[in-house]
């Protein structure tokens, strides 16, 4: 029996959720520290900031584009092979980056290989396989726990990567993250737990094929509203991951403020992810999303006008971190509510593609703004505007109230 069926015990459920969180800890830890390499690579290779930003922007797009593809493969054949392939691609991309330090080389390694590998071990695959095995009232919190794993990864990897860059150079840091990516391979075994019931019973309309389900979803206004909101989320996160370290450098802050800020964002997002998952079991998820996006607009607006001291930046990082990827549990939860879990990895993967189209623009336009104006000012204002639009876009989403069901013992 494949790995798309449901475990029969609480112990297996917990093992599945925490294993998925551990895999995401590594893949997102490796991925979310890419901005720390922007200045070292440009200074040592002669590649321009715009070119490096474009390579990272391609990575944002590739990470999103591969998730519905890998999600469809996982929905049909199981998640184990997908996660293993992703680990190999991620490790290969990072290991080859020090040997490919031209514009095209960085696009091929960081933009394509590493990003595709991270996509194969990311949200849509891991949350999808967990949701297929959990009762409806547990899915939101499980997504929060898995998402928290990614946040912990960012908080752990950011200072470690910066430490290795400072002590041994950026190439050594790349090799270290390549090795870390391979550590996800031994973690895939719990994803293969057998089940007592068929995965087909999880589909809301069992006779729908994947193609038919996709056509239904793409005609649903609520699903399209989720895409619009997630586009903004991607723009926001990719811009910050790629350019916040350099923005802080331009403000005259010490080099250690950037990795500490990324670490704080990750740490506070653990609480934010768990809170979003818990609240998603009790309140309408569309309202949670609207609140998260609106709060981001306020937080960024405060950052733009506040004095740039280390303490203020750390406070900004903590507030921002609480909302950082807290959008993932309610977004995946709403996709499950709207269409069931049979094709969740694919459907949620498509929302992540929209997320990463926004991510491509956030990473690339940040570099363009810097090259043209010497600062990121107009990107910050664009981010505020998009966050407000995303808050409004989530309000019309149709969302049925969640009815609790008994948990299988």
C-alpha positions as CSV (number, residue, x, y, z in Angstrom):
1,X,0.0,0.0,0.0
2,X,1.4,3.5,-0.9
3,X,2.0,6.5,1.3
4,X,-1.2,8.3,0.6
5,X,-3.3,6.4,3.1
6,X,-4.1,7.1,6.7
7,X,-2.3,5.8,9.8
8,X,-4.2,3.9,12.4
9,X,-2.8,5.2,15.6
10,X,-2.1,8.5,17.4
11,X,1.5,7.5,17.6
12,X,1.8,7.2,13.9
13,X,0.0,10.4,13.4
14,X,2.3,12.3,15.7
15,X,5.4,10.6,14.1
16,X,4.1,11.6,10.6
17,X,3.5,15.3,11.6
18,X,6.8,15.8,13.4
19,X,8.8,14.0,10.7
20,X,7.3,16.3,8.1
21,X,8.2,19.2,10.3
22,X,11.8,18.0,10.6
23,X,12.1,17.6,6.8
24,X,10.8,21.1,6.3
25,X,13.2,22.4,9.0
26,X,16.1,21.4,6.8
27,X,14.8,22.3,3.4
28,X,13.5,25.7,4.5
29,X,16.5,26.3,6.7
30,X,18.7,25.9,3.6
31,X,16.4,27.8,1.3
32,X,15.6,30.8,3.6
33,X,19.2,31.8,4.2
34,X,20.0,32.3,0.5
35,X,20.0,36.1,1.0
36,X,23.0,35.8,3.2
37,X,25.1,34.8,0.1
38,X,24.1,37.9,-2.0
39,X,26.9,40.2,-0.8
40,X,29.7,37.6,-0.4
41,X,29.0,36.1,-3.9
42,X,28.8,39.5,-5.6
43,X,31.9,40.8,-3.9
44,X,34.0,37.7,-4.7
45,X,32.9,36.9,-8.2
46,X,32.1,40.2,-9.9
47,X,28.5,39.2,-10.5
48,X,26.3,42.3,-10.1
49,X,23.6,42.6,-7.4
50,X,20.9,42.8,-10.2
51,X,22.2,39.5,-11.7
52,X,22.4,37.8,-8.4
53,X,18.9,39.1,-7.5
54,X,17.6,37.7,-10.8
55,X,19.1,34.3,-10.1
56,X,17.5,34.2,-6.7
57,X,14.3,35.5,-8.3
58,X,14.4,32.6,-10.7
59,X,14.8,30.3,-7.7
60,X,11.7,31.8,-6.1
61,X,9.7,31.1,-9.3
62,X,11.2,27.6,-9.7
63,X,10.4,26.7,-6.1
64,X,6.8,27.6,-6.7
65,X,6.5,26.1,-10.2
66,X,7.8,22.7,-9.2
67,X,5.5,22.3,-6.2
68,X,2.3,21.5,-8.1
69,X,4.3,19.2,-10.4
70,X,5.9,17.3,-7.5
71,X,2.5,17.5,-5.7
72,X,0.8,15.7,-8.6
73,X,3.5,13.1,-8.6
74,X,3.2,12.6,-4.8
75,X,-0.6,12.4,-5.1
76,X,-0.3,9.6,-7.6
77,X,2.9,7.7,-6.6
78,X,3.5,8.8,-3.0
79,X,5.7,11.4,-1.3
80,X,8.7,9.3,-0.4
81,X,10.3,9.2,-3.9
82,X,9.6,12.9,-4.3
83,X,11.3,14.0,-1.1
84,X,14.3,11.8,-1.8
85,X,14.7,13.3,-5.3
86,X,14.3,16.8,-3.8
87,X,17.1,16.2,-1.3
88,X,19.5,15.1,-4.0
89,X,18.6,18.1,-6.3
90,X,19.0,20.6,-3.4
91,X,22.3,19.1,-2.3
92,X,23.6,19.0,-5.9
93,X,22.6,22.6,-6.6
94,X,24.3,24.0,-3.5
95,X,27.4,21.8,-4.0
96,X,27.8,23.1,-7.6
97,X,27.3,26.8,-6.8
98,X,30.9,27.5,-5.9
99,X,32.0,26.2,-9.3
100,X,29.4,28.1,-11.3
101,X,29.9,31.8,-10.4
102,X,28.8,33.4,-13.6
103,X,25.3,34.9,-14.2
104,X,24.1,31.8,-16.1
105,X,25.8,29.4,-13.6
106,X,24.1,30.9,-10.6
107,X,20.7,30.7,-12.4
108,X,21.3,27.1,-13.1
109,X,22.5,26.1,-9.6
110,X,20.7,28.4,-7.1
111,X,17.9,29.3,-9.5
112,X,17.0,25.9,-10.9
113,X,18.6,22.9,-9.1
114,X,18.5,24.1,-5.5
115,X,15.1,25.7,-5.8
116,X,13.5,22.6,-7.5
117,X,15.0,20.4,-4.8
118,X,13.6,22.6,-2.0
119,X,10.2,22.5,-3.7
120,X,10.1,18.7,-3.7
121,X,10.5,18.7,0.1
122,X,8.3,21.7,0.9
123,X,4.8,22.7,2.1
124,X,2.5,21.2,-0.5
125,X,4.1,17.7,-0.3
126,X,4.5,17.5,3.4
127,X,1.2,19.2,4.5
128,X,-0.6,17.3,1.8
129,X,0.4,13.9,3.0
130,X,-0.4,14.8,6.6
131,X,-3.8,16.2,5.8
132,X,-4.8,13.0,3.9
133,X,-4.3,11.0,7.1
134,X,-5.9,13.4,9.6
135,X,-9.5,14.2,10.5
136,X,-10.7,17.6,9.4
137,X,-10.5,19.3,12.8
138,X,-6.8,18.3,13.2
139,X,-5.5,19.4,9.9
140,X,-5.1,23.1,10.6
141,X,-3.0,22.6,13.8
142,X,-0.9,19.8,12.1
143,X,-0.2,22.3,9.3
144,X,0.9,24.8,11.9
145,X,3.3,22.3,13.5
146,X,4.8,21.3,10.1
147,X,5.1,25.0,9.2
148,X,6.8,25.7,12.5
149,X,9.5,23.2,11.5
150,X,10.4,25.4,8.6
151,X,10.5,28.5,10.8
152,X,12.8,26.7,13.3
153,X,15.0,25.8,10.3
154,X,15.4,29.4,9.4
155,X,16.2,30.4,13.0
156,X,18.8,27.7,13.3
157,X,20.4,27.9,9.8
158,X,20.7,31.7,9.6
159,X,23.3,32.2,12.4
160,X,25.1,28.9,11.4
161,X,25.4,29.8,7.8
162,X,26.6,33.3,8.7
163,X,29.2,31.8,11.1
164,X,30.5,29.5,8.4
165,X,30.7,32.3,5.8
166,X,32.7,34.5,8.2
167,X,35.0,31.7,9.3
168,X,35.6,29.7,6.2
169,X,34.0,31.6,3.2
170,X,30.7,31.4,1.4
171,X,31.8,28.3,-0.7
172,X,32.3,26.3,2.5
173,X,28.9,27.4,3.7
174,X,27.4,26.2,0.5
175,X,29.0,22.8,0.9
176,X,27.7,22.6,4.5
177,X,24.1,23.3,3.4
178,X,24.4,20.7,0.6
179,X,25.3,18.1,3.2
180,X,22.4,19.2,5.4
181,X,20.0,18.7,2.5
182,X,21.0,15.0,2.3
183,X,20.0,14.5,6.0
184,X,16.3,14.6,4.9
185,X,16.7,11.2,3.2
186,X,16.7,9.1,6.3
187,X,13.6,10.9,7.6
188,X,11.3,9.8,4.8
189,X,10.5,6.3,6.3
190,X,7.5,7.4,8.5
191,X,5.9,8.9,5.4
192,X,5.4,5.3,4.2
193,X,3.2,4.2,7.0
194,X,0.4,1.8,5.8
195,X,-3.2,2.6,6.5
196,X,-6.5,1.0,7.2
197,X,-8.6,2.9,4.8
198,X,-8.2,3.7,1.1
199,X,-7.0,7.2,0.1
200,X,-9.8,7.3,-2.5
201,X,-12.3,7.7,0.3
202,X,-10.7,11.0,1.2
203,X,-11.8,12.7,-2.0
204,X,-14.9,14.8,-1.7
205,X,-16.1,13.7,-5.1
206,X,-14.3,10.3,-5.6
207,X,-15.0,10.1,-9.4
208,X,-13.2,13.3,-10.2
209,X,-9.8,12.9,-12.0
210,X,-7.0,15.3,-11.2
211,X,-7.7,17.2,-14.5
212,X,-11.4,17.5,-13.7
213,X,-10.6,18.7,-10.1
214,X,-8.2,21.3,-11.5
215,X,-10.8,22.6,-13.9
216,X,-13.4,22.9,-11.0
217,X,-10.9,24.7,-8.8
218,X,-9.7,27.2,-11.4
219,X,-13.4,28.3,-11.9
220,X,-13.9,28.8,-8.2
221,X,-13.7,32.5,-7.2
222,X,-12.7,31.5,-3.6
223,X,-9.7,29.5,-4.9
224,X,-8.6,32.4,-7.1
225,X,-8.9,34.8,-4.1
226,X,-6.5,32.5,-2.2
227,X,-4.1,32.7,-5.1
228,X,-4.2,36.6,-5.0
229,X,-3.4,36.7,-1.3
230,X,-0.6,34.2,-1.6
231,X,0.9,36.1,-4.5
232,X,1.4,39.0,-2.1
233,X,2.8,36.7,0.6
234,X,5.4,35.5,-1.8
235,X,6.4,39.0,-2.9
236,X,6.8,40.1,0.7
237,X,8.8,37.1,1.9
238,X,11.1,36.8,-1.1
239,X,12.0,40.5,-1.0
240,X,12.8,40.3,2.7
241,X,14.8,37.1,2.5
242,X,16.8,38.3,-0.4
243,X,17.3,42.0,0.4
244,X,16.8,42.6,4.1
245,X,20.4,41.8,4.9
246,X,21.6,44.4,2.3
247,X,19.0,46.9,3.4
248,X,20.3,46.7,7.0
249,X,23.8,47.1,5.7
250,X,22.8,50.3,3.8
251,X,21.4,51.6,7.1
252,X,24.9,51.3,8.6
253,X,24.0,48.5,11.0
254,X,26.7,45.9,11.9
255,X,26.9,42.7,9.8
256,X,25.6,40.5,12.6
257,X,22.2,42.3,12.8
258,X,21.0,40.6,9.5
259,X,21.4,36.9,10.5
260,X,20.1,37.7,14.0
261,X,17.1,39.3,12.5
262,X,16.5,36.3,10.2
263,X,16.9,34.1,13.3
264,X,14.3,36.1,15.2
265,X,11.9,36.0,12.3
266,X,12.1,32.2,12.3
267,X,11.8,31.9,16.1
268,X,8.7,34.1,16.3
269,X,7.2,32.4,13.3
270,X,7.2,29.2,15.3
271,X,4.7,30.8,17.7
272,X,2.9,32.5,14.8
273,X,2.5,29.2,12.9
274,X,1.3,27.3,15.9
275,X,-1.1,30.1,16.8
276,X,-2.5,30.2,13.2
277,X,-2.9,26.4,13.2
278,X,-4.7,26.5,16.6
279,X,-6.9,29.4,15.6
280,X,-7.8,27.8,12.3
281,X,-9.6,25.0,14.3
282,X,-11.8,27.6,16.0
283,X,-12.3,30.6,13.7
284,X,-12.9,31.3,10.0
285,X,-9.6,30.9,8.3
286,X,-10.3,33.7,5.7
287,X,-10.6,36.2,8.6
288,X,-7.2,35.0,10.0
289,X,-5.6,35.5,6.6
290,X,-7.1,39.0,6.3
291,X,-5.8,39.9,9.7
292,X,-2.3,38.5,9.0
293,X,-2.0,40.5,5.7
294,X,-3.3,43.7,7.3
295,X,-0.9,43.4,10.2
296,X,2.0,43.0,7.8
297,X,1.1,46.3,6.1
298,X,1.2,48.0,9.5
299,X,4.4,46.4,10.6
300,X,6.2,47.3,7.3
301,X,4.9,50.9,7.5
302,X,6.3,51.2,11.0
303,X,9.7,49.8,9.8
304,X,9.8,52.4,7.0
305,X,9.5,55.4,9.4
306,X,11.3,54.1,12.5
307,X,14.9,54.9,13.3
308,X,17.1,52.0,12.2
309,X,18.8,50.9,15.4
310,X,19.6,47.3,16.1
311,X,17.0,47.1,18.9
312,X,14.3,48.5,16.6
313,X,15.2,46.1,13.9
314,X,15.0,43.1,16.3
315,X,11.6,44.3,17.4
316,X,10.5,44.6,13.8
317,X,11.9,41.1,13.1
318,X,9.9,39.6,16.0
319,X,6.6,41.3,14.9
320,X,7.2,40.3,11.3
321,X,8.1,36.8,12.2
322,X,4.9,36.2,14.0
323,X,3.1,36.7,10.7
324,X,5.9,35.4,8.4
325,X,4.6,32.0,7.2
326,X,1.6,32.0,9.4
327,X,-0.4,32.2,6.2
328,X,0.4,28.6,5.3
329,X,-1.9,26.7,7.8
330,X,-5.0,28.7,7.0
331,X,-4.3,28.7,3.2
332,X,-3.8,25.0,3.1
333,X,-6.7,24.5,5.4
334,X,-9.0,26.5,3.1
335,X,-7.9,24.5,0.1
336,X,-8.8,21.3,2.0
337,X,-12.2,22.7,3.0
338,X,-13.0,23.8,-0.5
339,X,-11.9,20.6,-2.4
340,X,-11.0,17.9,0.1
341,X,-7.6,16.3,0.6
342,X,-7.3,13.8,-2.3
343,X,-5.5,16.3,-4.5
344,X,-4.4,18.7,-1.8
345,X,-0.7,18.5,-2.7
346,X,-1.5,19.6,-6.2
347,X,-4.0,22.3,-5.5
348,X,-2.0,23.8,-2.6
349,X,1.0,23.5,-4.8
350,X,-0.7,25.7,-7.4
351,X,-1.3,28.4,-4.7
352,X,2.4,28.2,-3.9
353,X,3.1,28.8,-7.5
354,X,1.2,32.0,-7.3
355,X,3.1,32.7,-4.1
356,X,6.4,32.3,-5.9
357,X,5.4,34.4,-8.9
358,X,5.1,37.1,-6.3
359,X,8.4,35.9,-4.9
360,X,10.1,36.2,-8.3
361,X,9.0,39.8,-8.5
362,X,9.9,40.6,-4.9
363,X,13.4,39.3,-5.2
364,X,14.1,40.7,-8.7
365,X,12.5,44.1,-8.3
366,X,14.3,44.6,-5.1
367,X,17.6,44.4,-7.0
368,X,16.2,46.6,-9.8
369,X,15.2,49.3,-7.2
370,X,18.6,49.2,-5.6
371,X,20.4,49.6,-8.9
372,X,18.2,52.5,-10.0
373,X,17.8,54.4,-6.7
374,X,20.5,53.1,-4.4
375,X,17.8,52.0,-1.9
376,X,14.7,49.9,-1.5
377,X,12.2,52.7,-0.7
378,X,9.6,52.2,-3.4
379,X,9.6,48.4,-2.9
380,X,8.6,48.9,0.8
381,X,5.7,51.1,-0.3
382,X,4.6,48.5,-2.9
383,X,4.8,45.8,-0.2
384,X,2.4,47.8,2.1
385,X,-0.1,48.3,-0.8
386,X,-0.1,44.7,-1.8
387,X,-0.6,43.5,1.8
388,X,-3.7,45.7,2.1
389,X,-5.0,44.4,-1.2
390,X,-4.4,40.8,0.0
391,X,-6.3,41.4,3.2
392,X,-9.3,42.6,1.2
393,X,-9.0,39.7,-1.3
394,X,-9.5,37.1,1.4
395,X,-12.8,38.5,2.8
396,X,-15.1,37.2,-0.1
397,X,-13.9,33.6,0.2
398,X,-16.7,31.1,0.9
399,X,-15.9,29.0,4.0
400,X,-18.2,26.5,5.6
401,X,-18.0,26.1,9.3
402,X,-15.8,23.2,10.5
403,X,-17.7,20.3,12.0
404,X,-15.6,18.3,14.5
405,X,-15.3,14.5,13.8
406,X,-14.0,11.8,16.1
407,X,-10.3,11.0,16.0
408,X,-9.3,7.5,15.1
409,X,-7.7,5.9,18.1
